Amino acid sequence: MSLMSLNTAIISDLHLSDAEPSRPKYKIRNKLWKKFKTKEFFIDDALVEFLDEIQKKSNGTSTELVLNGDIFDFDSVMALPENPIYKLHWIETRRGLFPKEERSLFKLSVILEEHSEFINALKKFVENGNSIVVIPGNHDVELHFEKVQKKFIESLQLNLMDEKRIRFVSWFYISGNDTLIEHGHQQDPYCLCENPLNPFLIDYNELAIRLPFGNVACRYIMNGMGLFNPHVETNYIMSMADYLKFFFKYLIRTQPLIIWTWLWGSVATMYHVTRDRFSEVFKPKNGMESIVNAAAIKSNATPKIVRELQELFPTPAVQNPLLIAKELWLDRLFLFVSGLAFIFFVMYPLKNIFSFSFYWVFVPPMLLMPFFIFYARSVTSLVSSYKEPDENLFAKQASISGVHRIVYGHTHIPRHEFYGSIEHLNSGSWSPGFTDVNCTESDVRNNYIWISASPENQGGRKAELRQFISAKQKNSQE
């Protein structure tokens, strides 16, 4: 089949995880606790219908399905093995298993079992002569483990010939010689995998994945805040006033000690990313040259393209500890505590010398508070400011890879636009992106990208951004 007649469907950001609650001993604080993660909002039925639809659109020709990152959400899995062969750290029992190979295998097994309908549909999809390309995102970076990839393929129960139509790539894929596809986290300094060709560290003689900062924060902070939806930034990145309103409306009864949850979660996040900076990097036996060559073959590229695209990665945010401290609000905590300590150590001796009233101790904090508030309000979250790379980066990527179309995911924002001669699309999200705690209001979801042969385009291919509407959604709209 000609590359120009190839049909390609691209979806991303499904964020398939385990259902809540997944641990019998876990105490549900109220019915709203991680409601977005309950089976009520599983999307397997819609995904099965989606696979049927794109096969019908193919008119008998094979279709290439690109699972463009964050298909599985390893960070949100809270299930624990009953009889583990490894010793669980206390923090794993509260925030999920560490990103080590055996633990990642268990997490994938839980996800596959919970979403067996979708897995069975993928099996039939491949058996019908179609192919699947899997691109790891930042939330399923643990797919880089070879055993985890093998586990996914085995779950489809295919014959050897059909298994060859399943492909895992490092971070990008070139489809039909005209489209560069990547999840997009590699251009986000807070979520990038520093070296997707070799993302492994040595941790007590075990292989571990170096997690991006954003994912570490999701595990240690967001997994302990069940009324904040990690799939929608406006749910957890707010102003101080909005946080206070949210606290008195919901958290004062559900999670009154949330400040403590944030504090130790933020400290744990800072410790984790700092420790990883000093950890030993895994040295592959085959050498990086062979890894680059293998990555190029899987991605339909050349070693030169792989190296040049890797050069476009931004500087990881974890290389700037002050920046990370600001994102975690630890800088404001440090200033506040330091100010109180300074006032105490200065005012207490003066009180004994001059015998003035104890209430004078509160005067310095009141005078300094406007400056503290001004500083706090001037610090903005750069995590939420990242939306898409600029057109200069698109031009460089297109020039390097020899394409005229670039497809991303990651931001959960569906897009279709042109930057000069470069066509850019984003496949949006299928995740439970509810904007309210009661899970009644949601962003636009279930978007996908369809690239097919276009007779009017002189034999080339045409890309469309579409929204899939399931039978359940249609019934609810009627």
Phi and psi in degrees as a GROMACS rama.xvg file:
@    title "Ramachandran Plot"
@    xaxis  label "Phi"
@    yaxis  label "Psi"
@TYPE xy
-64.8233  143.68  SER-2
-61.8686  -30.8454  LEU-3
-74.2185  -16.1182  MET-4
-100.396  6.77099  SER-5
-72.9925  132.469  LEU-6
-93.8479  132.035  ASN-7
-128.946  126.96  THR-8
-113.061  134.364  ALA-9
-126.51  125.315  ILE-10
-131.004  156.403  ILE-11
-151.515  168.799  SER-12
56.2162  49.7669  ASP-13
-76.7769  -32.8571  LEU-14
54.0866  49.6001  HIS-15
-71.5881  129.735  LEU-16
-142.797  -168.738  SER-17
-82.5318  164.561  ASP-18
-83.8354  154.949  ALA-19
-104.753  126.15  GLU-20
-87.6627  147.349  PRO-21
-109.918  -9.51177  SER-22
-120.405  121.969  ARG-23
-56.8259  -31.9854  PRO-24
-82.6606  -7.30188  LYS-25
-76.7361  128.012  TYR-26
-89.1821  115.833  LYS-27
-78.1265  121.633  ILE-28
-73.5061  -36.6859  ARG-29
-164.389  177.512  ASN-30
-67.0426  -14.3896  LYS-31
-90.0522  -8.97489  LEU-32
-63.708  112.683  TRP-33
49.2257  42.6235  LYS-34
-60.3112  -35.1594  LYS-35
-61.5986  -16.265  PHE-36
-102.198  7.18426  LYS-37
-82.7961  163.88  THR-38
-64.5301  -19.109  LYS-39
-56.2846  -30.0796  GLU-40
-110.833  18.5236  PHE-41
-65.5367  146.471  PHE-42
-112.237  16.8014  ILE-43
-58.674  -42.6871  ASP-44
-59.1348  -43.6674  ASP-45
-65.7796  -38.2614  ALA-46
-66.6959  -38.4024  LEU-47
-62.5016  -44.8937  VAL-48
-63.7068  -38.1342  GLU-49
-61.7478  -44.6777  PHE-50
-63.2292  -37.1413  LEU-51
-64.6351  -40.8269  ASP-52
-65.2864  -45.4459  GLU-53
-70.2486  -26.1036  ILE-54
-70.8517  -36.5674  GLN-55
-66.5284  -37.1284  LYS-56
-68.254  -21.5608  LYS-57
-75.4593  -13.1702  SER-58
53.9635  44.807  ASN-59
89.3803  -12.7834  GLY-60
-90.612  160.747  THR-61
-74.4767  153.412  SER-62
-122.066  139.979  THR-63
-99.7851  115.258  GLU-64
-98.8623  119.767  LEU-65
-103.83  115  VAL-66
-88.8833  94.8156  LEU-67
-90.3876  59.8649  ASN-68
85.3997  146.829  GLY-69
56.9018  32.3242  ASP-70
-68.9291  -44.0443  ILE-71
-109.08  139.502  PHE-72
-108.883  87.7289  ASP-73
-65.2814  -30.2246  PHE-74
-67.2007  -26.9956  ASP-75
-92.4151  -7.61475  SER-76
-70.6077  120.547  VAL-77
-110.725  -0.259768  MET-78
-66.2472  148.754  ALA-79
-125.499  142.439  LEU-80
-67.6769  144.733  PRO-81
-72.3397  -43.3889  GLU-82
-129.319  74.2342  ASN-83
-67.8682  147.146  PRO-84
-85.9408  -0.688553  ILE-85
-126.349  158.926  TYR-86
-83.8067  127.465  LYS-87
-82.7268  131.79  LEU-88
-74.8633  149.74  HIS-89
-59.5614  -33.0486  TRP-90
-71.8042  -25.4788  ILE-91
-66.8834  -32.238  GLU-92
-71.9856  -14.6947  THR-93
-111.585  -24.0965  ARG-94
-130.688  8.51652  ARG-95
100.619  158.947  GLY-96
-70.3532  149.891  LEU-97
-66.4767  158.745  PHE-98
-82.0961  64.3508  PRO-99
-114.153  154.924  LYS-100
-54.1236  -51.9847  GLU-101
-64.2531  -37.9854  GLU-102
-68.0819  -39.6821  ARG-103
-65.6215  -36.1794  SER-104
-60.5426  -42.9684  LEU-105
-63.7766  -44.8129  PHE-106
-62.6985  -41.5481  LYS-107
-64.7773  -39.2555  LEU-108
-59.7601  -41.2183  SER-109
-63.7812  -44.6907  VAL-110
-63.5398  -44.9635  ILE-111
-62.49  -38.2031  LEU-112
-68.7977  -41.7136  GLU-113
-67.0788  -28.8771  GLU-114
-119.382  45.6203  HIS-115
-63.1615  -30.7905  SER-116
-61.0858  -45.636  GLU-117
-65.8532  -41.9634  PHE-118
-62.5999  -42.1947  ILE-119
-63.9766  -36.9129  ASN-120
-67.2293  -38.4918  ALA-121
-63.2883  -38.611  LEU-122
-58.82  -49.9325  LYS-123
-64.2088  -36.6877  LYS-124
-59.7436  -45.223  PHE-125
-71.7524  -40.2753  VAL-126
-62.8784  -21.6255  GLU-127
-82.5323  7.05195  ASN-128
96.7544  7.57289  GLY-129
-92.0729  170.983  ASN-130
-127.864  160.355  SER-131
-129.789  132.78  ILE-132
-115.41  126.312  VAL-133
-109.458  121.087  VAL-134
-111.623  117.228  ILE-135
-65.1019  139.699  PRO-136
-105.414  -165.747  GLY-137
-77.7477  -27.5064  ASN-138
-86.4568  -14.8919  HIS-139
-123.196  38.4751  ASP-140
-61.9224  -20.0336  VAL-141
-70.0743  -6.31755  GLU-142
-67.8563  -10.102  LEU-143
-69.6532  -19.9021  HIS-144
-67.2759  130.496  PHE-145
-62.7084  -39.1261  GLU-146
-64.998  -33.8127  LYS-147
-68.9926  -42.464  VAL-148
-60.7885  -43.9278  GLN-149
-62.8263  -38.2957  LYS-150
-61.9796  -42.6837  LYS-151
-62.2929  -45.9549  PHE-152
-63.641  -42.1642  ILE-153
-63.3866  -32.4931  GLU-154
-64.94  -22.5868  SER-155
-80.2579  -16.4848  LEU-156
52.8563  55.8728  GLN-157
-100.969  161.758  LEU-158
-78.3993  171.495  ASN-159
-61.612  -35.9516  LEU-160
-67.519  -43.2931  MET-161
-69.1686  -32.5915  ASP-162
-60.5957  -27.9716  GLU-163
-69.0797  -12.9005  LYS-164
-92.6737  10.0982  ARG-165
-105.986  125.788  ILE-166
-131.37  130.423  ARG-167
-106.312  134.74  PHE-168
-118.993  172.482  VAL-169
-76.5398  -57.23  SER-170
-154.55  -8.05118  TRP-171
-146.003  165.287  PHE-172
-151.037  136.524  TYR-173
-103.949  117.257  ILE-174
-105.535  128.181  SER-175
61.4467  21.0226  GLY-176
61.2169  10.0583  ASN-177
-130.617  -8.71479  ASP-178
-134.735  124.473  THR-179
-95.6718  124.043  LEU-180
-119.292  126.763  ILE-181
-149.274  157.38  GLU-182
-63.283  -38.404  HIS-183
110.942  -14.9288  GLY-184
-68.4325  -18.7448  HIS-185
-73.2296  -6.86445  GLN-186
-108.365  3.91579  GLN-187
-104.9  110.219  ASP-188
-60.3125  -19.0928  PRO-189
-91.1965  -14.4662  TYR-190
-126.777  1.59685  CYS-191
-75.2612  149.896  LEU-192
-87.9195  118.334  CYS-193
-56.8319  -37.2135  GLU-194
-142.634  89.1096  ASN-195
-65.2917  -13.8744  PRO-196
-80.2838  -23.8348  LEU-197
-152.348  78.4437  ASN-198
-88.7283  17.3051  PRO-199
-99.4704  145.763  PHE-200
-119.48  159.204  LEU-201
-97.1182  117.752  ILE-202
-125.365  101.327  ASP-203
51.8641  52.8249  TYR-204
65.1214  14.8119  ASN-205
-117.788  150.191  GLU-206
-79.5338  134.411  LEU-207
-134.939  153.093  ALA-208
-88.9549  136.004  ILE-209
-79.285  104.192  ARG-210
-75.5324  145.033  LEU-211
-64.828  158.056  PRO-212
-55.6555  -46.7935  PHE-213
-58.8567  -34.834  GLY-214
-76.3506  -35.2371  ASN-215
-62.9972  -42.531  VAL-216
-63.2632  -39.3363  ALA-217
-59.7672  -41.8097  CYS-218
-70.1584  -50.0777  ARG-219
-83.3191  -24.9261  TYR-220
-108.252  -59.541  ILE-221
-65.3549  -33.4151  MET-222
-66.5847  -15.68  ASN-223
-103.123  3.58796  GLY-224
-121.275  84.0431  MET-225
-71.1147  -8.97229  GLY-226
-99.8057  0.613291  LEU-227
-105.246  128.335  PHE-228
-89.0894  114.972  ASN-229
-70.8577  -9.9069  PRO-230
-86.7652  -8.37642  HIS-231
-130.409  115.555  VAL-232
-60.2984  -35.4728  GLU-233
-67.7742  -11.0431  THR-234
-78.2226  -23.3405  ASN-235
-133.237  -10.0449  TYR-236
-107.83  101.058  ILE-237
-131.795  173.824  MET-238
-81.403  166.927  SER-239
-59.949  -39.9311  MET-240
-63.4818  -41.5051  ALA-241
-67.1023  -37.7296  ASP-242
-61.4897  -42.5974  TYR-243
-64.7945  -41.5436  LEU-244
-62.0159  -44.1823  LYS-245
-64.2089  -39.2005  PHE-246
-62.242  -49.9419  PHE-247
-73.471  -19.9265  PHE-248
-84.6921  -38.5308  LYS-249
-123.828  -47.3633  TYR-250
-78.4194  -24.3417  LEU-251
-62.1438  -25.9636  ILE-252
-99.3615  -31.2199  ARG-253
-90.5057  -47.3469  THR-254
-143.3  69.9977  GLN-255
-64.5931  -22.5814  PRO-256
-97.7387  31.6928  LEU-257
-63.9529  -27.902  ILE-258
-62.6161  -38.5698  ILE-259
-66.6237  -40.4281  TRP-260
-60.0724  -44.982  THR-261
-63.5303  -42.7685  TRP-262
-62.7188  -54.1968  LEU-263
-72.393  -27.7022  TRP-264
-67.1248  -39.993  GLY-265
-67.6321  -42.6244  SER-266
-64.2024  -42.0961  VAL-267
-63.4231  -38.6372  ALA-268
-63.8711  -46.437  THR-269
-61.6513  -41.2769  MET-270
-64.5742  -44.4216  TYR-271
-61.9069  -51.0432  HIS-272
-68.9342  -30.8878  VAL-273
-71.318  -42.158  THR-274
-61.3365  -39.5967  ARG-275
-62.4146  -29.1542  ASP-276
-63.6404  -27.1687  ARG-277
-104.753  3.65056  PHE-278
-78.0871  157.664  SER-279
-76.8412  128.967  GLU-280
-80.8579  136.784  VAL-281
-67.2051  135.475  PHE-282
-108.822  106.029  LYS-283
-64.5828  142.745  PRO-284
-67.1156  -34.6435  LYS-285
-75.5254  -14.17  ASN-286
85.2478  154.888  GLY-287
-68.4695  -27.5415  MET-288
-61.4137  -45.8232  GLU-289
-67.963  -33.1952  SER-290
-66.6844  -42.3779  ILE-291
-62.7005  -43.6596  VAL-292
-63.1853  -42.4134  ASN-293
-65.9507  -41.2742  ALA-294
-62.843  -38.0134  ALA-295
-64.2866  -43.4947  ALA-296
-62.8667  -46.0951  ILE-297
-64.6672  -31.7127  LYS-298
-93.401  5.4075  SER-299
61.5063  39.6565  ASN-300
-130.011  -170.037  ALA-301
-117.125  159.485  THR-302
-55.3333  -34.44  PRO-303
-63.7542  -42.6227  LYS-304
-63.1767  -42.3493  ILE-305
-59.2741  -48.0642  VAL-306
-66.2315  -41.503  ARG-307
-71.3175  -35.7889  GLU-308
-67.1624  -34.5266  LEU-309
-66.6157  -29.5569  GLN-310
-68.3749  -15.788  GLU-311
-86.2223  -4.27499  LEU-312
-62.9883  140.116  PHE-313
-75.5301  170.817  PRO-314
-71.8658  128.121  THR-315
-61.0652  140.13  PRO-316
-62.908  -26.6521  ALA-317
-67.8555  -11.3405  VAL-318
-79.0264  -4.93735  GLN-319
-121.489  90.2633  ASN-320
-56.9323  -35.7282  PRO-321
-64.7353  -39.0176  LEU-322
-63.0507  -42.7076  LEU-323
-65.6435  -41.7262  ILE-324
-60.7376  -38.1404  ALA-325
-66.2493  -41.0053  LYS-326
-64.6531  -32.0988  GLU-327
-89.8325  -0.776237  LEU-328
67.5647  15.1667  TRP-329
-73.8987  -24.8339  LEU-330
-65.8647  -41.8783  ASP-331
-69.0463  -36.22  ARG-332
-64.2386  -42.618  LEU-333
-62.8254  -44.5329  PHE-334
-62.9343  -42.5691  LEU-335
-64.9838  -47.8636  PHE-336
-67.5354  -41.1853  VAL-337
-63.0685  -39.874  SER-338
-63.804  -43.2892  GLY-339
-65.0053  -41.5998  LEU-340
-63.6503  -42.6302  ALA-341
-62.9396  -44.8131  PHE-342
-62.4506  -40.4292  ILE-343
-64.247  -47.064  PHE-344
-71.2439  -20.8521  PHE-345
-89.957  -45.6553  VAL-346
-75.936  -34.2092  MET-347
-63.3283  -47.0409  TYR-348
-62.5694  -38.3708  PRO-349
-64.9656  -34.7619  LEU-350
-63.3628  -40.638  LYS-351
-69.428  -31.6925  ASN-352
-77.1187  -46.7097  ILE-353
-100.824  -6.54962  PHE-354
54.9444  41.5746  SER-355
-87.2977  169.644  PHE-356
-64.2288  147.175  SER-357
-60.8708  -29.8267  PHE-358
-66.7075  -16.9348  TYR-359
-66.4976  -17.4147  TRP-360
-63.5258  -28.0119  VAL-361
-82.0698  -9.06032  PHE-362
-66.9318  -50.8111  VAL-363
-57.3555  -44.8147  PRO-364
-58.926  -38.0667  PRO-365
-67.1349  -35.853  MET-366
-71.4064  -34.0959  LEU-367
-86.0035  -17.4561  LEU-368
-58.7517  -41.6952  MET-369
-58.2503  -37.857  PRO-370
-68.1132  -38.5734  PHE-371
-65.1647  -44.0034  PHE-372
-64.4046  -40.4915  ILE-373
-60.6192  -44.2132  PHE-374
-64.4185  -45.8665  TYR-375
-60.5335  -39.9365  ALA-376
-74.3115  -22.4565  ARG-377
-80.2252  -16.9959  SER-378
-85.5088  118.266  VAL-379
-111.335  149.165  THR-380
-76.5281  119.76  SER-381
-79.5591  -17.3223  LEU-382
-60.2003  -46.1482  VAL-383
-76.2584  -14.7915  SER-384
-80.8692  -18.1115  SER-385
-76.1613  122.351  TYR-386
-121.439  -61.0429  LYS-387
-147.402  153.22  GLU-388
-62.5368  163.316  PRO-389
-85.6537  172.629  ASP-390
-67.0732  -23.6595  GLU-391
-64.9494  -40.9466  ASN-392
-66.8642  -41.9077  LEU-393
-57.7774  -43.3582  PHE-394
-62.6389  -41.5878  ALA-395
-65.7318  -44.7806  LYS-396
-62.4129  -42.3773  GLN-397
-64.6374  -40.7382  ALA-398
-65.8348  -42.9851  SER-399
-65.4144  -45.6968  ILE-400
-90.2991  -7.84786  SER-401
71.372  35.0577  GLY-402
-120.572  171.523  VAL-403
-122.704  6.87553  HIS-404
-138.663  135.802  ARG-405
-128.851  131.174  ILE-406
-119.759  130.935  VAL-407
-122.63  172.792  TYR-408
-133.696  -131.796  GLY-409
74.3981  -49.7478  HIS-410
-81.3559  -12.1059  THR-411
67.7038  12.9062  HIS-412
-110.746  109.085  ILE-413
-66.3373  134.361  PRO-414
-146.449  151.311  ARG-415
-150.812  111.504  HIS-416
-152.727  168.189  GLU-417
-122.833  135.331  PHE-418
-115.877  91.1048  TYR-419
65.6799  -121.869  GLY-420
-90.557  -2.02927  SER-421
-95.4216  123.899  ILE-422
-92.9359  129.719  GLU-423
-123.799  133.333  HIS-424
-133.444  152.023  LEU-425
-130.961  130.641  ASN-426
-82.4243  3.92924  SER-427
66.396  -144.675  GLY-428
-146.191  153.625  SER-429
-113.822  3.47518  TRP-430
-69.9101  160.581  SER-431
-71.7231  72.7591  PRO-432
-85.8027  63.5345  GLY-433
-79.7434  137.406  PHE-434
-92.6125  -3.12761  THR-435
-129.479  158.461  ASP-436
-64.2512  -33.5647  VAL-437
-77.6797  -3.86052  ASN-438
59.5939  47.2378  CYS-439
-113.306  -17.7248  THR-440
-121.525  133.108  GLU-441
-139.554  159.019  SER-442
-73.4378  168.061  ASP-443
-64.9641  128.221  VAL-444
-130.526  -174.385  ARG-445
60.0378  39.7475  ASN-446
-91.3994  150.95  ASN-447
-149.844  166.522  TYR-448
-114.237  132.741  ILE-449
-119.877  120.671  TRP-450
-118.308  121.612  ILE-451
-142.952  168.838  SER-452
-61.7343  140.473  ALA-453
-127.56  105.452  SER-454
-57.0989  -35.619  PRO-455
-76.6787  -7.23229  GLU-456
-104.159  33.3853  ASN-457
52.255  46.2053  GLN-458
82.4656  -3.63312  GLY-459
-79.6737  -169.243  GLY-460
-114.943  150.124  ARG-461
-114.909  137.426  LYS-462
-107.986  139.595  ALA-463
-133.541  142.23  GLU-464
-97.3506  120.339  LEU-465
-125.28  160.292  ARG-466
-116.465  127.472  GLN-467
-89.2676  129.148  PHE-468
-113.469  115.554  ILE-469
-76.4141  168.722  SER-470
-61.6758  -37.3062  ALA-471
-63.4146  -41.8537  LYS-472
-66.9062  -39.3104  GLN-473
-63.4089  -41.4375  LYS-474
-65.3228  -37.5188  ASN-475
-69.734  -26.9037  SER-476
-81.2642  -21.4584  GLN-477
